[in-house]
Amino acid sequence: MGKLKNKLNKMALAVKTAVLNKRGEGYVDSGVKILIAVVIGALLLAGLYALFNTTILPTVTTKIEGLFNYMPTHVNIDHETIGLPKDSTV
């Protein structure tokens, strides 16, 4: 009987200490911090998504298309360099 009473007293003391403790964080505080972090992360991702779709990707696409669509309009051929007589036509 003494062991049971001792155990119950220890449990009661632990509960009383936990209830009176004013320095710890509660579940609500942690939940609010996590929620704020998730919202800020979502806003950052949305901002990056908008930036890439409106500014960066169109610019990169235009530059890459410009590289692949390169076609010289005029080519100077030096007859002497390629070993042809000056009066020949190419």
C-alpha positions in Angstrom: 0.0 0.0 0.0 2.9 2.3 0.8 4.4 1.8 -2.7 1.1 2.7 -4.4 0.7 5.8 -2.3 4.3 6.9 -3.0 3.8 6.3 -6.8 0.5 8.3 -6.8 2.2 11.2 -4.9 5.0 11.2 -7.4 2.5 11.3 -10.3 0.5 14.1 -8.6 3.7 16.1 -8.0 4.7 15.7 -11.7 1.3 16.8 -12.9 1.3 19.8 -10.5 4.8 20.8 -11.7 3.8 20.6 -15.3 0.6 22.6 -14.8 2.4 25.3 -12.8 5.3 25.5 -15.2 5.2 28.9 -17.0 8.4 28.8 -19.0 7.7 26.1 -21.7 6.2 26.4 -25.1 2.8 25.0 -25.6 1.4 23.2 -28.6 -0.4 26.3 -29.8 2.8 28.3 -30.0 4.6 25.6 -31.9 1.6 25.2 -34.3 1.5 29.0 -35.0 5.2 29.1 -35.7 4.9 26.1 -38.1 1.9 27.7 -39.8 3.8 31.0 -40.3 6.8 29.2 -41.7 4.5 27.3 -44.2 2.8 30.5 -45.3 6.0 32.4 -45.8 7.5 29.5 -47.8 4.4 29.4 -50.0 4.6 33.1 -50.6 8.3 32.8 -51.6 7.6 29.9 -53.9 4.7 31.8 -55.5 6.9 34.8 -56.0 9.7 32.8 -57.6 7.2 31.0 -59.8 5.8 34.3 -61.0 9.3 35.8 -61.6 10.4 32.8 -63.6 7.2 32.6 -65.8 7.0 36.4 -66.5 10.6 37.5 -66.7 13.3 34.9 -66.8 11.9 32.1 -69.0 10.7 34.3 -71.8 14.1 36.1 -72.0 16.0 32.8 -72.0 13.6 31.3 -74.6 14.1 34.3 -76.9 17.9 34.2 -76.5 18.0 30.4 -77.2 15.8 30.7 -80.2 18.0 33.5 -81.5 21.0 31.2 -81.2 19.4 28.4 -83.1 17.9 30.6 -85.8 21.2 32.2 -86.7 21.5 32.6 -90.5 24.2 34.8 -92.0 22.8 37.2 -94.6 26.0 37.9 -96.3 29.2 36.0 -96.6 32.4 37.5 -97.9 34.5 35.0 -99.8 38.1 35.9 -100.4 39.1 34.2 -103.6 42.8 34.1 -102.8 42.2 32.5 -99.4 40.3 29.5 -100.9 42.7 29.3 -103.8 40.5 30.5 -106.7 41.5 32.9 -109.4 40.3 36.5 -108.9 38.1 36.6 -112.0 36.2 33.4 -111.1 32.7 33.6 -109.7 31.5 31.6 -106.7 
